[in-house]
């Protein structure tokens, strides 16, 4: 028997059957009163941590927003600030691994991929990418959890969206609660947190980007704080990066498997990225990037195309990026190249095409500059 405190305290299998009681109660109340459309319109204008909670909301929603608007007491403001600086310095690499690796790793999980299929979002990768990008940008903005920030309302809205998905998917005849558990359950949320934190750091290191132990701990700490506000039980989130890394290996990677939904999601995501690359000459470069930052077995399961030529080119480009990164603080030309690369990549991540129209997300000024 494993005698580690974390392993003794958490029943990971039971997390499959646990949702978010606070948010779930709100959605049940809104559906019963047929007020979901009205609430959506009001919450669309609720954008900042300091914005007063609208008076014309149902009492259940107002109570939820009041009860969930504070970060946990154990949040370390210094570590959050350092993580912000890390993101400013290495945002291009974080965005690259998140876009090409973390998103695909999410699709390697059959149960969450099935949820996306049942909510008709298999063919809408732009929406999931946009929502994920906005979440990360808000989280890494100055004062994300305090005055002047805008991350807390983003989390609260996301939490209610998850609860709505749980409500409607569990009522679908295609969902077997006894086998599949609860949609967007505590286990799914914890897995996503580890993918977007631990596995992003791992992906950066795989392509030769230096991430110190302190930077990794700080980056994970911000995600852990966000997870607490998002409704993940504090006792199921590992406290240290080392514990989180181990749980990522034992729980998350063990959940990876091929699925028809995951294959389609990955295919649509790659097609979306390829829209940003003009002409046919660069066909294959996106798939090569994906294969560079995810495990080969996962890429094979999700039928990511192979291209020997572009694989070699991507690896060469990464070696160049490593050289530029080492010289960034000393070389103005290197910094200019990295800044431009970051602008292009983040711009592609936060501006996606929807039926020919541009959907622009809110990018904090410090990141735009």
C-alpha positions as CSV (number, residue, x, y, z in Angstrom):
1,X,0.0,0.0,0.0
2,X,1.2,3.5,-0.8
3,X,1.9,5.4,2.4
4,X,2.2,8.9,1.0
5,X,-0.2,11.4,2.6
6,X,-1.7,12.4,-0.8
7,X,-2.3,8.8,-1.9
8,X,-3.9,7.9,1.4
9,X,-6.2,10.9,1.5
10,X,-7.6,11.0,-2.0
11,X,-9.9,8.4,-3.7
12,X,-9.2,9.4,-7.3
13,X,-11.9,7.0,-8.7
14,X,-14.6,8.6,-6.5
15,X,-13.8,11.9,-8.1
16,X,-15.4,10.6,-11.3
17,X,-18.8,10.8,-9.6
18,X,-18.4,14.2,-8.0
19,X,-19.3,17.6,-9.6
20,X,-19.4,21.1,-8.2
21,X,-22.4,21.3,-5.7
22,X,-22.4,25.1,-5.5
23,X,-22.5,25.7,-9.2
24,X,-24.7,22.6,-9.9
25,X,-27.4,24.0,-7.5
26,X,-27.4,27.3,-9.4
27,X,-28.0,25.7,-12.8
28,X,-30.7,23.5,-11.4
29,X,-32.5,26.6,-10.0
30,X,-32.1,28.6,-13.3
31,X,-33.4,25.7,-15.4
32,X,-36.4,25.2,-13.1
33,X,-37.2,28.9,-13.4
34,X,-36.4,29.1,-17.1
35,X,-34.0,32.0,-16.6
36,X,-30.8,30.9,-18.2
37,X,-31.0,33.3,-21.1
38,X,-31.6,36.3,-18.9
39,X,-28.7,35.4,-16.7
40,X,-26.4,34.9,-19.7
41,X,-27.2,38.5,-20.9
42,X,-26.4,40.0,-17.5
43,X,-23.2,38.0,-16.9
44,X,-21.9,39.1,-20.3
45,X,-21.4,42.5,-18.8
46,X,-19.8,41.2,-15.6
47,X,-16.2,41.5,-16.5
48,X,-13.9,42.7,-13.7
49,X,-13.0,41.6,-10.1
50,X,-14.1,45.0,-8.9
51,X,-17.4,45.1,-10.8
52,X,-20.4,45.2,-8.5
53,X,-22.5,42.1,-8.7
54,X,-25.5,43.0,-10.9
55,X,-28.7,43.5,-8.8
56,X,-31.0,42.1,-11.5
57,X,-29.7,38.5,-11.1
58,X,-31.6,35.7,-9.4
59,X,-30.7,35.2,-5.7
60,X,-29.1,31.9,-6.4
61,X,-26.7,33.5,-8.8
62,X,-25.9,36.4,-6.6
63,X,-25.2,34.1,-3.7
64,X,-22.9,32.0,-5.8
65,X,-21.0,35.0,-7.1
66,X,-20.5,36.3,-3.5
67,X,-19.4,32.9,-2.1
68,X,-16.9,32.2,-4.9
69,X,-15.2,35.6,-5.5
70,X,-12.1,35.2,-3.2
71,X,-8.9,33.2,-3.8
72,X,-8.0,30.7,-1.1
73,X,-6.2,31.9,2.0
74,X,-3.1,29.9,1.2
75,X,-2.5,31.9,-2.1
76,X,1.0,33.4,-2.1
77,X,0.8,36.8,-3.8
78,X,4.6,36.8,-4.3
79,X,4.6,33.5,-6.2
80,X,1.7,34.7,-8.3
81,X,3.6,37.9,-9.2
82,X,6.7,35.8,-10.1
83,X,4.6,33.6,-12.3
84,X,3.4,36.7,-14.1
85,X,7.0,37.7,-14.8
86,X,7.7,34.2,-16.0
87,X,4.8,34.4,-18.4
88,X,6.0,37.8,-19.7
89,X,9.5,36.3,-20.4
90,X,8.4,33.0,-21.8
91,X,4.9,33.5,-23.0
92,X,5.8,32.5,-26.5
93,X,6.9,29.1,-25.3
94,X,4.0,28.7,-22.9
95,X,1.6,29.6,-25.7
96,X,3.3,27.2,-28.2
97,X,3.2,24.2,-25.9
98,X,-0.3,25.0,-24.7
99,X,-1.6,25.4,-28.2
100,X,0.2,22.4,-29.8
101,X,0.5,20.1,-26.9
102,X,-1.9,20.7,-24.0
103,X,-5.0,21.0,-26.2
104,X,-4.1,17.8,-27.9
105,X,-3.4,16.0,-24.6
106,X,-6.9,17.0,-23.5
107,X,-8.3,15.3,-26.6
108,X,-6.4,12.1,-25.7
109,X,-8.9,11.7,-22.8
110,X,-11.9,9.8,-24.1
111,X,-14.4,10.9,-21.5
112,X,-13.9,14.7,-21.8
113,X,-13.8,14.2,-25.6
114,X,-17.2,12.5,-25.5
115,X,-18.6,15.4,-23.5
116,X,-17.5,17.8,-26.2
117,X,-19.2,15.5,-28.8
118,X,-22.4,15.6,-26.9
119,X,-22.3,19.4,-26.6
120,X,-21.8,19.7,-30.4
121,X,-18.4,21.2,-30.1
122,X,-16.4,18.7,-32.0
123,X,-16.4,21.0,-35.1
124,X,-15.9,24.2,-33.2
125,X,-12.2,24.2,-32.2
126,X,-12.0,27.9,-32.4
127,X,-14.4,28.3,-29.5
128,X,-12.5,26.0,-27.2
129,X,-9.2,27.5,-28.2
130,X,-10.6,31.0,-27.7
131,X,-12.0,30.2,-24.3
132,X,-8.8,28.5,-23.2
133,X,-6.7,31.4,-24.4
134,X,-8.8,33.9,-22.6
135,X,-8.7,31.9,-19.4
136,X,-4.9,31.8,-19.5
137,X,-4.5,35.4,-20.5
138,X,-6.7,36.6,-17.7
139,X,-5.0,34.3,-15.2
140,X,-1.5,35.7,-16.2
141,X,-2.6,39.4,-16.1
142,X,-1.4,41.6,-13.3
143,X,-3.7,41.5,-10.2
144,X,-5.5,38.5,-11.7
145,X,-7.1,37.6,-8.4
146,X,-7.3,41.1,-6.8
147,X,-8.3,44.6,-7.5
148,X,-8.1,45.8,-11.1
149,X,-8.0,42.2,-12.4
150,X,-10.6,40.4,-14.4
151,X,-9.9,36.7,-13.8
152,X,-12.4,35.9,-11.0
153,X,-15.5,36.6,-13.2
154,X,-13.9,34.5,-15.9
155,X,-13.6,31.6,-13.5
156,X,-17.0,32.0,-12.1
157,X,-18.6,32.0,-15.6
158,X,-16.5,29.0,-16.5
159,X,-17.7,27.2,-13.4
160,X,-21.4,27.8,-14.3
161,X,-20.7,26.6,-17.9
162,X,-19.3,23.4,-16.5
163,X,-22.4,23.0,-14.3
164,X,-24.7,23.6,-17.3
165,X,-22.8,20.9,-19.2
166,X,-23.2,18.5,-16.3
167,X,-26.9,19.2,-16.1
168,X,-27.7,18.6,-19.7
169,X,-25.2,15.9,-20.6
170,X,-26.3,13.6,-17.7
171,X,-29.8,13.8,-19.2
172,X,-28.7,12.6,-22.6
173,X,-29.5,9.0,-23.4
174,X,-26.0,8.7,-24.9
175,X,-24.4,9.3,-21.5
176,X,-24.1,6.4,-19.0
177,X,-23.6,7.9,-15.6
178,X,-22.9,4.5,-14.0
179,X,-20.0,3.9,-16.4
180,X,-18.8,7.4,-17.3
181,X,-19.5,9.1,-14.0
182,X,-20.3,12.8,-13.9
183,X,-19.4,15.0,-17.0
184,X,-16.8,17.6,-16.2
185,X,-16.3,15.9,-12.9
186,X,-13.6,16.6,-10.2
187,X,-11.3,14.1,-11.8
188,X,-11.7,15.8,-15.3
189,X,-11.1,19.3,-13.8
190,X,-8.0,18.1,-11.9
191,X,-6.7,16.4,-15.0
192,X,-7.1,19.5,-17.1
193,X,-5.3,21.6,-14.4
194,X,-2.3,19.2,-14.5
195,X,-2.3,19.2,-18.3
196,X,-2.2,23.0,-18.5
197,X,0.4,23.4,-15.7
198,X,2.7,20.4,-15.2
199,X,2.5,19.1,-18.8
200,X,3.1,22.6,-20.3
201,X,6.3,22.9,-18.2
202,X,7.2,19.4,-19.3
203,X,6.6,20.2,-22.9
204,X,8.8,23.3,-22.7
205,X,11.6,21.3,-21.3
206,X,11.2,18.7,-24.0
207,X,11.9,21.2,-26.7
208,X,14.9,22.5,-24.8
209,X,13.4,25.6,-23.1
210,X,14.9,26.2,-19.6
211,X,12.3,26.3,-16.8
212,X,13.8,26.5,-13.3
213,X,12.4,24.6,-10.4
214,X,11.2,27.9,-8.9
215,X,9.5,29.0,-12.1
216,X,7.8,25.6,-12.3
217,X,6.6,25.8,-8.7
218,X,5.3,29.3,-9.2
219,X,3.5,28.5,-12.5
220,X,1.9,25.5,-10.9
221,X,0.9,27.5,-7.8
222,X,-1.1,30.0,-9.9
223,X,-2.9,27.1,-11.6
224,X,-3.6,25.6,-8.2
225,X,-5.1,28.9,-7.0
226,X,-7.2,29.1,-10.1
227,X,-8.3,25.5,-9.6
228,X,-9.5,26.3,-6.1
229,X,-11.6,29.2,-7.3
230,X,-12.8,27.0,-10.2
231,X,-14.4,24.6,-7.7
232,X,-11.7,21.8,-7.6
233,X,-11.5,20.5,-4.0
234,X,-8.4,21.9,-2.4
235,X,-7.6,18.5,-0.8
236,X,-7.3,16.7,-4.2
237,X,-4.8,19.2,-5.7
238,X,-1.2,18.3,-4.8
239,X,0.5,21.1,-2.9
240,X,4.0,20.8,-4.6
241,X,5.0,20.7,-8.2
242,X,6.8,17.3,-7.6
243,X,3.5,15.8,-6.3
244,X,1.6,17.3,-9.2
245,X,4.1,15.9,-11.6
246,X,3.8,12.4,-10.2
247,X,0.0,12.6,-10.2
248,X,0.1,13.8,-13.8
249,X,2.1,10.7,-14.7
250,X,-0.1,8.2,-12.8
251,X,-3.6,9.6,-13.2
252,X,-3.7,11.8,-16.3
253,X,-1.4,9.9,-18.6
254,X,-3.0,6.7,-17.5
255,X,-6.4,8.1,-18.8
256,X,-5.0,8.7,-22.3
257,X,-6.5,6.4,-25.0
258,X,-7.6,6.6,-28.6
259,X,-11.2,7.6,-29.3
260,X,-13.1,8.6,-32.4
261,X,-14.0,11.9,-30.7
262,X,-10.4,12.6,-29.8
263,X,-9.3,11.9,-33.4
264,X,-11.9,14.3,-34.8
265,X,-11.1,17.0,-32.3
266,X,-7.4,16.8,-33.1
267,X,-8.0,16.8,-36.8
268,X,-10.2,19.9,-36.5
269,X,-7.7,21.7,-34.3
270,X,-4.8,21.1,-36.8
271,X,-7.0,22.3,-39.6
272,X,-7.8,25.5,-37.6
273,X,-4.1,26.2,-37.1
274,X,-3.3,25.6,-40.8
275,X,-5.8,28.4,-41.7
276,X,-3.2,30.8,-40.3
277,X,-0.5,29.5,-42.6
278,X,-0.8,30.7,-46.2
279,X,-0.5,28.4,-49.2
280,X,0.2,24.7,-49.4
281,X,4.0,24.9,-49.0
282,X,3.8,24.7,-45.2
283,X,1.3,21.8,-45.0
284,X,2.6,19.5,-42.3
285,X,4.4,22.0,-40.1
286,X,1.5,22.1,-37.6
287,X,1.3,18.4,-37.3
288,X,5.1,18.3,-36.8
289,X,4.8,20.9,-34.0
290,X,2.1,18.7,-32.3
291,X,4.3,15.6,-32.6
292,X,7.2,17.5,-31.1
293,X,5.5,18.4,-27.8
294,X,3.2,15.4,-27.1
295,X,4.2,11.7,-26.6
296,X,4.6,9.8,-29.8
297,X,2.1,7.2,-28.7
298,X,-0.5,9.9,-28.0
299,X,0.1,11.4,-31.4
300,X,-0.3,8.0,-33.1
301,X,-3.6,7.4,-31.2
302,X,-5.0,10.7,-32.4
303,X,-3.8,10.1,-35.9
304,X,-1.6,13.2,-36.1
305,X,0.0,13.1,-39.6
306,X,3.7,12.4,-40.0
307,X,6.1,14.5,-42.0
308,X,9.8,13.7,-41.9
309,X,10.8,16.9,-43.7
310,X,8.8,19.1,-41.4
311,X,9.9,17.2,-38.3
312,X,13.5,18.0,-39.1
313,X,12.6,21.6,-39.9
314,X,10.8,22.0,-36.6
315,X,13.6,20.5,-34.6
316,X,16.1,22.9,-36.4
317,X,13.8,25.8,-35.6
318,X,13.7,24.8,-32.0
319,X,17.5,24.7,-31.8
320,X,17.6,28.2,-33.2
321,X,15.0,29.3,-30.6
322,X,17.1,27.8,-27.8
323,X,20.1,29.9,-29.0
324,X,18.0,33.0,-29.2
325,X,16.5,32.4,-25.8
326,X,20.0,32.1,-24.2
327,X,20.9,35.4,-25.8
328,X,17.6,37.1,-25.2
329,X,18.7,39.1,-22.1
330,X,22.0,40.1,-23.8
331,X,21.0,40.6,-27.4
332,X,18.5,43.2,-28.6
333,X,18.2,41.5,-32.0
334,X,17.4,38.1,-30.4
335,X,14.9,39.8,-28.1
336,X,13.2,41.5,-31.1
337,X,12.9,38.1,-32.9
338,X,11.4,36.4,-29.9
339,X,9.0,39.3,-29.3
340,X,7.8,39.1,-32.9
341,X,7.4,35.3,-32.7
342,X,5.4,35.7,-29.5
343,X,3.2,38.3,-31.0
344,X,2.4,36.1,-34.0
345,X,1.8,33.0,-32.0
346,X,-0.3,34.6,-29.3
347,X,-2.2,36.6,-31.9
348,X,-3.1,33.4,-33.8
349,X,-4.2,31.8,-30.5
350,X,-6.5,34.7,-29.5
351,X,-7.9,35.7,-32.9
352,X,-9.8,32.9,-34.5
353,X,-12.0,32.7,-37.5
354,X,-15.7,32.1,-37.1
355,X,-17.5,31.9,-40.4
356,X,-15.1,34.5,-41.8
357,X,-15.5,36.9,-38.9
358,X,-12.7,37.7,-36.5
359,X,-13.3,37.0,-32.8
360,X,-11.0,39.2,-30.7
361,X,-10.3,38.3,-27.1
362,X,-9.2,40.7,-24.4
363,X,-5.4,40.7,-24.2
364,X,-4.0,42.5,-21.1
365,X,-2.0,45.6,-22.1
366,X,1.2,44.3,-20.5
367,X,1.1,41.2,-22.8
368,X,0.2,43.2,-25.9
369,X,3.2,45.5,-25.3
